[in-house]
Amino acid sequence: MTKADLIEEVSRVVEMTRKESEVIVEAIFDSIVRSLRGGDKIEIRGFGSFRTRQRQSRVGRNPKTGTRVEVPAKKIPYFKPSKELKDVVNAGAKPGSSEGGSSEEVSPA
């Protein structure tokens, strides 16, 4: 799903114009980014949490030339899904699940 798909879905579900939905989606993303830049943790119950992790500086190699390159320390965004989200995503992957209808066979009469 792309950002445009998400905007379309919000527009359809809440029966708003695409422009109004775009403002809502952008506001949510901007809030998340602002919080992460400020070092805050975002926790959305039943979905997951966003935070930043600190990466130490290290020496890497340029794959093209093989020369050593100093990679500076940096913060990276990190998402940790909640147990509920993991359970929902994996619900259809369990063996014997009857997603999409009955698992009983019907013989022709």
Stockholm file with secondary structure:
# STOCKHOLM 1.0

chainA/1-109         MTKADLIEEVSRVVEMTRKESEVIVEAIFDSIVRSLRGGDKIEIRGFGSFRTRQRQSRVGRNPKTGTRVEVPAKKIPYFKPSKELKDVVNAGAKPGSSEGGSSEEVSPA
#=GR chainA/1-109 SS CCHHHHHHHHHHHTTCCHHHHHHHHHHHHHHHHHHHHTTCCEEETTTEEEEEEEECCEEEECTTTCCEEEECCEEEEEEEECHHHHHHHHGGGSTTCCTTSCCCCCCCC
#=GC SS_cons         CCHHHHHHHHHHHTTCCHHHHHHHHHHHHHHHHHHHHTTCCEEETTTEEEEEEEECCEEEECTTTCCEEEECCEEEEEEEECHHHHHHHHGGGSTTCCTTSCCCCCCCC
//
